Amino acid sequence: MEIANVWLQSGLPALIRGVKLVPKQHPRFKNLAYYEEGKQGRAFHLVQPSNKREWILKKFTSEMQPERSYVVSVRSLVPKSICFQAASKRIVLTPEDIKPGEGIYSSGELSKWLDGTILMPKMPGTSWQNVSKEIRSGALDLSMSKRVSFARSLAEAVVEMEQEGCAHRDLSHESVLLDLQENIVYLIDWDSLFHGTLYYFKNTPAGSQGYMPQWLGDQNKWDSRKSWNRKGDRFALAILISEFLLMNQESPSFYDGAMYSQEMFGNTQHPFFLKVSESLGRISESLHDLFRQTWNSTSYDDCPDPLKWKEALEEIKVEESASEQGKAILEFDEGEEIASSESSSSSSKAYWLLLLLALVPLAIWFLNQPENQRFFSTSSANSQKNEPVRKNSEPLQVIKNEPVPVVKNTEPPQVLQPDNTKTELVPVTQVNSPGTPSPIVMPQKYLIKVMYVDTDLKMKIDGQEILLNKNNTAEVQIKPGIYGMEMTFSKVILERETVKKGSSVTSEAQITFDKNENIIIQINRSEGTWQQTNTP
Amino acid sequence: MATNQYAVKILFLLLLPFLLTGCKSSKKTQEQPLTQEISTKEQPLESIEDSSFELEYENIYQKAVEIEKNYETLKPRAEKFVDSYFPKTQIQKHKLMTVALIAGGSNYLLSNMSNAKFYGTKAYEYKEDKSIAFPVEWESIRWRQGRDTNILKKLIYMKDFLRSCSNAGFDAFCKANEAFFGKGQVLDAMHEYQNAMQWGLEKESLRQECYLRLAACFYKAGRKEECEKLFLELLIIEPNPNLTIGDQETREYLNELKEKYSL
């Protein structure tokens, strides 16, 4: 079964880089993780249950997986403005990024599966493919001012990329998202990126059908090396701008939503091209000229500079444009937080170290003051010899017979009931070597959870019966150490599909109360044994 | 009068060509849609096939939401769909699995048991892991709304029948028992019982045990909603299940549900 489906069906979140995430269920199909299929792999939709924030997890197919160094570099090579956030906020996961825990889904398979995947925050907006479908169906009427704004936003993005020496190389109706509120575009699918510092890899896509110039080849073979350059977005930019400005209910649809078919490109007499040119000419003469220049090009160098597109679009005066011009307001992004967690954790370590260095001499000075010494004399003596764990070979003594200098509450430690109404006493024991001062061990609260699905469980710690909750858990307050524990439960006889309840059995073993406040006891009812695991 | 009528007719016939020419020429001045000619020309064959697949699937699925009303018309359509298409993608496999379940369910409601078994069994074959998943609209709690008890029973029995069309979940059921009873590992048991339900269990008594134990696991895992849905299905099939499984808390919750849904 697909790992994502197993993860979804577990009903538990996975802890990835400190964030709890669950796969989003397919809107129509139960138990099927929701993903979108792309050229390079699948984009799974994840949700952060605490705040409903959506994330995308991109899983490459084995044939299309670029080298790790390439995928990791993308983040640092794209420009920093808002429309590049899908690249600048992404993280490439490693198996170490997933952590186990109680109530957390984790498995070796999931860690392996997540290795090399890309986690990124879901960008706002809808793909141009979906927007254009709505326009074609008549469900959406996009105003000219919005169309111009989107075209301008895209042109600006390509200008910025060229200035940074990079190209997206796969601009298409699928990789451009339109934020209809803010009137800006977001670019996604960054794993074909060109940059002078990156090496060409042969499984890189050449582009998408309906947006690739004729000089890249044809249906039989696309030559991705030809689009491996800084100007590799110029042709698709012109095509997308014409789509943004002219898409209507009559527009044709190729490759699931593109306005042009590959066969049209390069044909300067194609009737559709003539119509598009004419329609663009009605909006602006410059647009008409730039589009014609693109259409007649035979290489990326011949295509117009994106700056010219930007200027031509800025000249267009549309009535509502002033009010509709988008100013994106960025809210706090946890993608950034996660991505920078490594650097922040190292800086926080340095901070604590400095704080410790400053506080230790201060504390020594404070303790050496004569007026303070009397307050701390007993505890400081004891704190040097803190031995919380007793050795079972030595005789047991009950602590109530010994003086305990610090603990004011002289009542014995309690076993807390879930409703905090009933209590049970547990004697706290410890072993002291003759002649040494008594070490002080404070009782602590522990939650004991027994993995047992029946109602006949009984538990004793050092001979004292512990009352269990209805869900076979108990909260106890006890001093850290090793104790003898007795469990009484019924065995089961499992024979393939049949389950028979067997005789009652009492099994004794040791239980360790240490720093971990959650103690998990696993009972093997077939064998009549139990063990402390402390992991669910 | 008659001559006047003739004159009008002749005049109309003479004017007709001019009127038609006029209309055509006026159309030329209007803005042409960008791609009138091309729009129907170069549609790739594959996408036409895919769109008919999608369209028919949507129709069948929508009708199957009320399968108790539409089973007679659904039967031939769903059977034809299953017999005509070969799935290419994971989503298509899922869709064909769903339609095979609909075909099996329609036959079950028509008491055509051999066909019901045939399509029910076929449903398990589509997905790589040989699992089935019912449409979300077939959840017991949704079915309970606005339907009388007899229809609800019939629908739940239909689902139970479809779960019996394969026995590939038997091993998962045994593993689940070991995890649940043997080791008290509820999450592992839940996963295996879910597998057992999705891969099918032929024996009726085991299915009923599976419903109950999975419901208990769902409860322990904090998935109360799913526990309730499944337990309701069990109560319809077996109104007096033996509720001596799980810890005290689970038993009390299941008893509460039993009281809530006593039919």
Boltz contact constraints between the chains, C-beta under 6 A:
constraints:
  - contact:
      token1: [A, 1]
      token2: [B, 129]
      max_distance: 6.0
  - contact:
      token1: [A, 9]
      token2: [B, 194]
      max_distance: 6.0
  - contact:
      token1: [A, 11]
      token2: [B, 221]
      max_distance: 6.0
  - contact:
      token1: [A, 11]
      token2: [B, 223]
      max_distance: 6.0
  - contact:
      token1: [A, 29]
      token2: [B, 94]
      max_distance: 6.0
  - contact:
      token1: [A, 30]
      token2: [B, 133]
      max_distance: 6.0
  - contact:
      token1: [A, 30]
      token2: [B, 136]
      max_distance: 6.0
  - contact:
      token1: [A, 31]
      token2: [B, 133]
      max_distance: 6.0
  - contact:
      token1: [A, 246]
      token2: [B, 34]
      max_distance: 6.0
  - contact:
      token1: [A, 250]
      token2: [B, 33]
      max_distance: 6.0
  - contact:
      token1: [A, 250]
      token2: [B, 34]
      max_distance: 6.0
  - contact:
      token1: [A, 251]
      token2: [B, 34]
      max_distance: 6.0
  - contact:
      token1: [A, 251]
      token2: [B, 35]
      max_distance: 6.0
  - contact:
      token1: [A, 252]
      token2: [B, 35]
      max_distance: 6.0
  - contact:
      token1: [A, 252]
      token2: [B, 38]
      max_distance: 6.0
  - contact:
      token1: [A, 252]
      token2: [B, 39]
      max_distance: 6.0
  - contact:
      token1: [A, 261]
      token2: [B, 42]
      max_distance: 6.0
  - contact:
      token1: [A, 272]
      token2: [B, 35]
      max_distance: 6.0
  - contact:
      token1: [A, 272]
      token2: [B, 38]
      max_distance: 6.0
  - contact:
      token1: [A, 275]
      token2: [B, 34]
      max_distance: 6.0
  - contact:
      token1: [A, 451]
      token2: [B, 184]
      max_distance: 6.0
  - contact:
      token1: [A, 452]
      token2: [B, 184]
      max_distance: 6.0
  - contact:
      token1: [A, 453]
      token2: [B, 184]
      max_distance: 6.0
  - contact:
      token1: [A, 453]
      token2: [B, 246]
      max_distance: 6.0
  - contact:
      token1: [A, 453]
      token2: [B, 247]
      max_distance: 6.0
  - contact:
      token1: [A, 455]
      token2: [B, 248]
      max_distance: 6.0
  - contact:
      token1: [A, 470]
      token2: [B, 248]
      max_distance: 6.0
  - contact:
      token1: [A, 470]
      token2: [B, 249]
      max_distance: 6.0
  - contact:
      token1: [A, 471]
      token2: [B, 247]
      max_distance: 6.0
  - contact:
      token1: [A, 471]
      token2: [B, 249]
      max_distance: 6.0
  - contact:
      token1: [A, 472]
      token2: [B, 247]
      max_distance: 6.0
  - contact:
      token1: [A, 492]
      token2: [B, 181]
      max_distance: 6.0
  - contact:
      token1: [A, 494]
      token2: [B, 177]
      max_distance: 6.0
  - contact:
      token1: [A, 494]
      token2: [B, 178]
      max_distance: 6.0
  - contact:
      token1: [A, 494]
      token2: [B, 182]
      max_distance: 6.0
  - contact:
      token1: [A, 496]
      token2: [B, 174]
      max_distance: 6.0
  - contact:
      token1: [A, 497]
      token2: [B, 174]
      max_distance: 6.0
  - contact:
      token1: [A, 497]
      token2: [B, 206]
      max_distance: 6.0
  - contact:
      token1: [A, 499]
      token2: [B, 177]
      max_distance: 6.0
  - contact:
      token1: [A, 499]
      token2: [B, 181]
      max_distance: 6.0
  - contact:
      token1: [A, 523]
      token2: [B, 184]
      max_distance: 6.0
  - contact:
      token1: [A, 524]
      token2: [B, 183]
      max_distance: 6.0
  - contact:
      token1: [A, 525]
      token2: [B, 182]
      max_distance: 6.0
  - contact:
      token1: [A, 526]
      token2: [B, 182]
      max_distance: 6.0
